């Protein structure tokens, strides 16, 4: 750092001067002292090492007398003879040693001022010229000094350089020889500082202060004021005042303070942010832990003062290779590099938990290494991982022990990722599980396509899917599997796996079929019994009606029609006794024709035409209306036909409909039309009322001497029996698989 203006002034003063402290240590001297005595002591050098004449001149030949002198007693006069080899003009030198008041550091300082050398003769004219030359040089030096320097005597400013006046905002020569009261009109604050300094110098030997000078039209300037008293305190006040410009220093200081406040605020803000995070932050310096955030304090179970200065190993477990204890790995890290680790930590409260952390090395001030640890409590995660591992192991054991076939497939390739032993039966493998294989590698192509379609349906819909598959074994028997497909995915993630759970339900389905067959057989037996009793009752009713007709001939014709209808209904129930489900149409036609033939004694010939004549069936709901209609048409043919002639009845069928043709010898009334016949309770009116409109039609026409009646029946009033279903793949395949 550059020397102060007072040091520069001290060095440029032409009077030889030197300064030392009461401990006998050399402080400083000016050029005139070095030139006169031809010695250049170093700062801090002991006075005892100096030549004897220098010690005499400084008064250090009798230090007790020098140090026992009070500053108020004035300076201590000394003298010494200058050796011929020590200067240009040997002779007697005299000096005065001034004792200053206590220095701010508590020590006293002494100033030795050497007077002009004396000789036997008085001063010459050349000496006067030399002094004038030195005075001019001193004035030039003072004017060129960057500091403002002034000489005070009492409250009067005797002399100052121009810079001193410019610093105070005054013109040149405005202060020379003036009393300090003149400053009151210029700037009261400067006058106050001057008055305070004079009062302080009466009791102390030195005064320092800082003052602000505001000049019109200019920015304010700050100066350091240093006033040092010279001479004894018993004499009138004499002092040297030095003004140094410290505006830039104060501005820089203000900037540094503002920067410091900003950094402090930023540091507080950063620490507040770090206190709010869930990660524990610990900083260490050479002495140990220096700071921890709230999460770290909560982890370690204590407050910051409990850990400051402690090593981080204070929260380590007993493991010898604990990363908080063995820190050799940090020696290889450079600035900004980090090291990741996992370890257990034991807090002050006795809790032991797992953490994952990063140790970061940074370089602080003075290239000191600083460590920052970021710790995350993963104890819950570790416990969750442990529980998950236990759950996975338990689930794996359950899967292996489960009586079901369980497999996990990769989506969307559907390759087998995992399967238990029972899955080998579903996949037709003995012991070796097809892990990593696709469906096409495990099953034949038709079965692989079927399984892939079901699995892709479950994956596309993202919903569980239930299917039943039938597997044909090598021995020819069928094995039925109840299969559930379940897509597996994490929350918000696409499906990545498919779980298949299959159960062998062959015996269960066989038992269900046996129970169903038994229930159907029992129902059919009950229905047959009911139908048989209805038939017997109807036949009993028909017998009673016939007895009434025999006793009352006047109503015999009407009763015979009713008897025919009752017999027709009885024939239908008689057919249902031995049949389950829809009745065969040809059986109904045969039974009605036989009943009419027995009732009236009229021969009826019956023929069946067409390859599907035996396959058409009547639903139960349509059987009685069709039977009554057919009974009425045959009865009509008997009543209105030529007696003794045979009635022809033909059932002609194809794969679309059935036509029942009745041909007899008769004559229709003039202008007869079936469209004019309205529904009634007998004759063609009953036929019109009973026939289903959507699936039947009837026409009656005259063909020569013959009357041709055609009754056409179409689905859904009748149905064509389907051939028995063919299950499985064609013969020759080892096994087949398809949905139930």
Secondary structure, DSSP 8 states (H G I E B T S, - for coil): ----HHHHHHHH-SS-EEEEETTSBEEEE-HHHHHHH-----TT-BGGGS-HHHHHHHTGGGHHHHHTS-GGG--EEEEEEE-GGGSSS-EEEEEEEEE----TTS--EEEEEE---B-SS---HHHHHHHHHHHHHHHHHHHH-SSEEEEEETTEEEEE-HHHHHHTT--TTSSTTEETTHHHHH-HHHHHHHHHHHHHHHHSSEEEEEEEE--TTS--EEEEEEEEE-S-TTS--EEEEEEEE-HHHHHHHHHHHHHHHHHHHHHHHHHHHHHHSSSEEEEEETTEEEEE-HHHHHHHTS-GGGTTT--GGGGB-S-TT-TTT--GGGTT--TT-EEEEEEEEE-TTS-EEEEEEEEEEEE-GGG-EEEEEEEEE-HHHHHHHHHHHHHHHHHHHHHHH-SSEEEEEETTT--EEEE-TTHHHHTT-SS---TT--HHHHS-HHHHHHHHHHHHHHHHHTS-EEEEEEEE-TTS-EEEEEEEEEEE--TTS---EEEEEEEE-HHHHHHHHHHHHHHHHHHHHHHHHHHHHHHHHHHHHHHHHHHHHHH-GGGHHHHHHHHHHHHHHHHHHHHHHH--SSEEHHHHHHHHHHHHHHHH---EEEEEESTTTTTEEE-HHHHHHHHHHHHHHHHHHHHHB-TT--EEEEEEE-SSEEEEEEEEEB---TT--GGG----SSHHHHHHHHS-TTTEEEEEEEETTEEEEEEEEETTSEEE-------SS-TT-S--EEE-
